[in-house]
Amino acid sequence: MLDKYFEKLGGRPQSTKLGKRKSSSQLKNASGSQAPKKSKRTNSNGDESMDEFPQEERIGTWIPKKDSWEHDIKSIDTVERDRDTGKLWAFLIFDNGKRSKVGMEMIYKHCPIAMLKFYERHLSVITIPRDLLQFGSTESRFCLPQRTPKAL
């Protein structure tokens, strides 16, 4: 009876060797389909600079529980002044990938070396020719880059 069934099908199916099962990811890759790509997120200006961090992970309140944060900070991203209060805020990126907005009092207490490195990266040195120097002044002056205020 099986022989008649197999004749209708066009022959007996080939037997496959049973081995270890493949995981679902191996099956997907073997079939030629690739994993779906992440969609890029853009901010209101159309920039794709923030696409790697979902909105809820961009700026948080997480801070290390230690007194010194020097070994936990990847970098200080930026420093901004609050328009309403005039208070300075630092935006930190930690080694674990978390981002936080922290007041400068905490920065000076917990990671002063990282803050100095931030200032050094943003420092400009202007050399003034000797003939333009006034009596008793130094040859070089240190200053932070000037930024024009944003229009309201």
Residue frames as qw, qx, qy, qz and C-alpha x, y, z in Angstrom:
[[0.000, 0.886, 0.464, 0.000, 0.00, 0.00, 0.00],
 [0.298, -0.795, 0.124, 0.514, 2.86, 2.38, 0.75],
 [0.453, -0.082, 0.599, 0.655, 4.45, 1.50, -2.56],
 [0.220, 0.666, 0.614, 0.363, 1.33, 2.70, -4.43],
 [0.186, -0.935, -0.205, 0.222, 1.34, 5.92, -2.40],
 [0.413, -0.594, 0.349, 0.596, 4.99, 6.60, -3.18],
 [0.433, 0.251, 0.659, 0.562, 4.35, 5.85, -6.89],
 [0.097, 0.871, 0.462, 0.140, 1.71, 8.61, -6.93],
 [0.292, -0.897, 0.048, 0.328, 4.18, 11.02, -5.34],
 [0.542, 0.785, -0.296, 0.039, 6.85, 10.25, -7.88],
 [0.668, 0.292, -0.584, 0.357, 9.08, 8.11, -5.73],
 [0.693, -0.556, -0.375, 0.266, 10.18, 7.51, -2.20],
 [0.044, -0.972, 0.143, -0.180, 11.55, 10.64, -0.44],
 [0.573, 0.417, -0.539, 0.455, 15.26, 10.74, 0.34],
 [0.686, -0.623, -0.331, 0.177, 16.03, 10.04, 3.97],
 [0.133, 0.819, -0.283, 0.481, 17.85, 12.79, 5.82],
 [0.597, -0.033, -0.629, 0.497, 20.33, 12.14, 8.55],
 [0.430, -0.853, -0.225, -0.192, 19.13, 13.40, 11.89],
 [0.562, 0.179, -0.371, 0.717, 21.71, 15.41, 13.76],
 [0.190, -0.373, -0.439, 0.795, 21.83, 18.33, 16.10],
 [0.167, 0.835, 0.523, 0.039, 18.98, 20.76, 15.77],
 [0.347, 0.310, 0.065, 0.883, 19.76, 24.18, 14.40],
 [0.045, -0.497, -0.458, 0.736, 18.77, 27.25, 16.34],
 [0.365, 0.802, 0.464, -0.090, 16.22, 29.57, 14.80],
 [0.014, 0.880, -0.236, -0.412, 18.93, 32.14, 14.05],
 [0.329, -0.311, 0.781, 0.431, 20.95, 29.56, 12.14],
 [0.431, 0.476, 0.758, 0.118, 17.87, 28.62, 10.14],
 [0.224, 0.917, 0.191, -0.269, 17.22, 32.28, 9.26],
 [0.105, -0.743, 0.495, 0.438, 20.82, 32.81, 8.15],
 [0.417, -0.069, 0.850, 0.314, 20.85, 29.56, 6.18],
 [0.432, 0.642, 0.633, -0.009, 17.71, 30.56, 4.29],
 [0.424, 0.352, 0.283, 0.785, 19.44, 33.70, 3.02],
 [0.174, -0.874, -0.281, -0.355, 17.36, 36.22, 4.90],
 [0.385, 0.254, -0.429, 0.777, 19.25, 38.71, 6.97],
 [0.243, -0.545, -0.620, 0.509, 18.30, 40.13, 10.32],
 [0.120, 0.891, 0.355, 0.255, 16.22, 43.31, 10.04],
 [0.427, 0.254, -0.190, 0.847, 18.27, 46.50, 10.26],
 [0.173, -0.573, -0.492, 0.632, 17.66, 49.11, 12.92],
 [0.229, 0.831, 0.375, 0.340, 15.66, 52.04, 11.73],
 [0.392, 0.119, -0.179, 0.894, 17.47, 55.35, 11.97],
 [0.164, -0.827, -0.491, 0.220, 15.99, 57.99, 14.20],
 [0.347, 0.422, 0.070, 0.835, 16.34, 61.64, 13.42],
 [0.150, -0.470, -0.478, 0.727, 15.93, 64.66, 15.62],
 [0.285, 0.806, 0.406, -0.323, 13.80, 67.68, 14.73],
 [0.066, 0.760, -0.364, -0.534, 16.59, 69.10, 12.53],
 [0.867, 0.440, -0.145, -0.182, 16.73, 65.91, 10.47],
 [0.104, 0.654, -0.739, 0.123, 20.15, 64.97, 11.89],
 [0.913, -0.083, -0.380, -0.123, 20.88, 61.30, 12.46],
 [0.222, 0.555, -0.629, 0.498, 23.43, 62.00, 15.20],
 [0.435, -0.294, 0.600, -0.603, 21.25, 60.66, 18.02],
 [0.793, 0.081, -0.379, -0.471, 19.98, 57.52, 16.24],
 [0.537, 0.166, -0.803, 0.197, 21.98, 55.11, 18.38],
 [0.046, -0.080, -0.726, 0.682, 20.25, 56.10, 21.62],
 [0.180, -0.620, -0.713, -0.273, 16.49, 55.71, 22.07],
 [0.136, -0.726, -0.047, -0.672, 14.84, 58.83, 23.54],
 [0.723, -0.661, -0.065, -0.193, 14.49, 57.36, 27.05],
 [0.875, -0.229, -0.010, 0.426, 18.19, 56.38, 27.17],
 [0.445, 0.690, -0.026, 0.571, 19.65, 59.65, 25.87],
 [0.038, 0.495, -0.419, 0.760, 19.73, 61.64, 29.10],
 [0.683, -0.454, -0.569, -0.064, 19.06, 60.07, 32.44],
 [0.372, -0.820, 0.217, -0.377, 19.74, 60.55, 36.09],
 [0.958, -0.173, -0.129, 0.189, 21.99, 57.55, 36.69],
 [0.102, 0.834, -0.473, 0.264, 25.23, 58.34, 38.53],
 [0.653, 0.126, -0.697, 0.266, 27.85, 56.03, 40.08],
 [0.660, -0.704, -0.238, -0.114, 27.57, 55.36, 43.80],
 [0.747, -0.121, -0.171, 0.631, 31.28, 56.02, 44.36],
 [0.210, -0.833, -0.079, 0.506, 32.88, 59.28, 45.48],
 [0.085, -0.543, 0.513, 0.659, 35.18, 59.38, 42.45],
 [0.763, 0.507, 0.320, -0.241, 33.67, 58.98, 39.00],
 [0.060, 0.738, -0.522, -0.423, 36.95, 59.43, 37.12],
 [0.172, -0.221, 0.929, 0.240, 37.22, 55.75, 36.13],
 [0.395, 0.446, 0.785, -0.169, 33.53, 55.50, 35.21],
 [0.341, 0.797, 0.102, -0.488, 33.32, 58.43, 32.77],
 [0.719, 0.329, 0.422, 0.443, 33.95, 57.89, 29.09],
 [0.300, 0.228, 0.136, 0.916, 33.69, 61.63, 28.38],
 [0.118, 0.603, 0.398, -0.681, 31.95, 64.87, 29.17],
 [0.448, 0.519, 0.625, 0.374, 29.89, 65.45, 26.07],
 [0.125, 0.606, 0.189, 0.763, 28.94, 69.09, 26.49],
 [0.210, -0.393, -0.533, 0.720, 28.29, 71.83, 29.05],
 [0.019, -0.591, -0.482, -0.646, 25.25, 74.08, 28.75],
 [0.006, 0.052, 0.433, -0.900, 23.90, 77.04, 30.68],
 [0.038, 0.608, 0.791, -0.058, 20.22, 76.96, 31.64],
 [0.108, 0.484, 0.263, 0.827, 18.59, 80.06, 30.15],
 [0.457, -0.739, -0.339, -0.361, 16.16, 80.51, 33.03],
 [0.719, -0.678, -0.070, 0.133, 18.44, 79.91, 36.03],
 [0.202, 0.877, -0.426, 0.093, 21.90, 80.53, 34.56],
 [0.714, -0.447, 0.537, -0.034, 23.09, 77.26, 36.11],
 [0.327, 0.541, -0.717, -0.293, 25.68, 75.18, 34.22],
 [0.907, -0.040, 0.342, -0.243, 24.87, 71.55, 33.42],
 [0.009, 0.504, -0.811, -0.297, 27.28, 68.89, 32.16],
 [0.910, 0.184, -0.039, -0.369, 26.14, 66.03, 29.95],
 [0.307, -0.536, 0.786, 0.028, 28.17, 62.91, 30.78],
 [0.857, 0.221, -0.388, -0.258, 28.69, 59.66, 28.89],
 [0.612, -0.532, 0.564, -0.157, 29.64, 56.79, 31.18],
 [0.000, -0.387, 0.893, 0.230, 31.61, 53.66, 30.30],
 [0.341, 0.217, 0.900, -0.162, 28.45, 51.55, 30.67],
 [0.106, 0.355, 0.674, 0.639, 26.77, 53.58, 27.89],
 [0.137, -0.790, -0.578, 0.152, 24.45, 55.57, 30.15],
 [0.228, 0.443, 0.073, 0.864, 24.11, 59.32, 29.75],
 [0.337, -0.690, -0.553, 0.324, 23.31, 61.80, 32.51],
 [0.095, 0.760, 0.052, 0.640, 22.77, 65.49, 33.02],
 [0.655, -0.455, -0.405, 0.448, 24.61, 66.65, 36.16],
 [0.100, -0.992, -0.037, -0.064, 25.12, 70.02, 37.85],
 [0.492, 0.666, -0.401, 0.392, 28.62, 71.47, 37.91],
 [0.447, -0.657, 0.464, -0.391, 28.89, 71.21, 41.71],
 [0.938, -0.117, 0.317, -0.084, 28.76, 67.43, 41.38],
 [0.784, 0.558, -0.128, 0.240, 31.22, 67.49, 38.46],
 [0.131, 0.772, -0.452, 0.427, 33.79, 69.46, 40.45],
 [0.621, -0.497, 0.498, -0.346, 33.37, 67.13, 43.43],
 [0.898, -0.016, 0.429, -0.100, 33.24, 63.71, 41.69],
 [0.805, 0.269, 0.344, 0.401, 35.24, 64.10, 38.46],
 [0.040, -0.910, 0.087, 0.404, 37.38, 67.25, 38.34],
 [0.375, -0.361, 0.658, 0.544, 40.06, 65.68, 36.11],
 [0.383, 0.451, 0.747, 0.305, 37.47, 64.79, 33.44],
 [0.114, 0.935, 0.297, -0.154, 36.23, 68.40, 33.60],
 [0.242, -0.741, 0.368, 0.506, 39.78, 69.71, 33.14],
 [0.417, -0.016, 0.767, 0.487, 40.22, 67.44, 30.12],
 [0.297, 0.739, 0.598, 0.091, 36.96, 68.82, 28.68],
 [0.028, -0.947, -0.006, 0.320, 38.21, 72.39, 29.14],
 [0.373, -0.495, 0.579, 0.530, 41.57, 71.50, 27.56],
 [0.441, 0.307, 0.757, 0.371, 39.83, 70.05, 24.48],
 [0.177, 0.847, 0.477, 0.156, 37.84, 73.26, 24.05],
 [0.336, -0.784, 0.051, 0.520, 40.67, 75.71, 24.78],
 [0.627, 0.692, 0.103, 0.343, 42.16, 77.95, 22.11],
 [0.536, -0.539, 0.067, 0.647, 45.56, 79.61, 22.33],
 [0.418, 0.881, 0.158, 0.158, 45.97, 82.84, 20.43],
 [0.651, -0.235, 0.070, 0.718, 49.50, 84.05, 19.74],
 [0.153, 0.973, 0.148, -0.094, 49.88, 87.80, 19.36],
 [0.680, 0.472, -0.103, 0.552, 52.90, 89.21, 17.48],
 [0.550, -0.340, -0.304, 0.699, 55.46, 91.02, 19.70],
 [0.157, 0.149, 0.126, 0.968, 55.04, 94.38, 18.00],
 [0.399, -0.520, -0.412, -0.633, 51.32, 94.40, 18.96],
 [0.616, -0.429, -0.592, 0.294, 51.96, 93.56, 22.61],
 [0.198, -0.899, 0.028, -0.390, 51.58, 96.23, 25.25],
 [0.168, 0.544, -0.655, 0.498, 54.19, 96.78, 27.92],
 [0.330, -0.261, 0.729, -0.540, 54.05, 94.10, 30.62],
 [0.856, 0.124, 0.092, -0.493, 51.68, 91.73, 28.77],
 [0.632, -0.214, 0.731, 0.141, 52.38, 88.13, 27.90],
 [0.068, 0.303, -0.689, -0.655, 52.97, 86.74, 24.44],
 [0.282, -0.217, -0.861, -0.364, 50.08, 84.27, 24.41],
 [0.451, -0.112, 0.335, -0.820, 46.56, 84.54, 25.74],
 [0.010, -0.155, -0.988, -0.022, 44.26, 81.69, 26.61],
 [0.469, 0.122, 0.146, -0.862, 40.58, 81.86, 25.87],
 [0.485, 0.270, 0.827, -0.088, 37.62, 79.65, 25.19],
 [0.155, 0.246, 0.634, 0.717, 36.15, 79.81, 21.68],
 [0.265, 0.231, 0.222, -0.909, 33.61, 82.58, 21.32],
 [0.134, 0.402, 0.879, 0.217, 30.10, 81.54, 20.37],
 [0.193, -0.182, -0.172, -0.949, 27.50, 83.87, 19.00],
 [0.378, 0.154, 0.677, -0.612, 24.22, 83.88, 20.92],
 [0.133, 0.320, 0.876, 0.335, 21.38, 82.05, 19.26],
 [0.261, -0.150, -0.168, -0.939, 18.54, 84.15, 17.92],
 [0.342, 0.166, 0.751, -0.540, 15.22, 83.72, 19.70]]
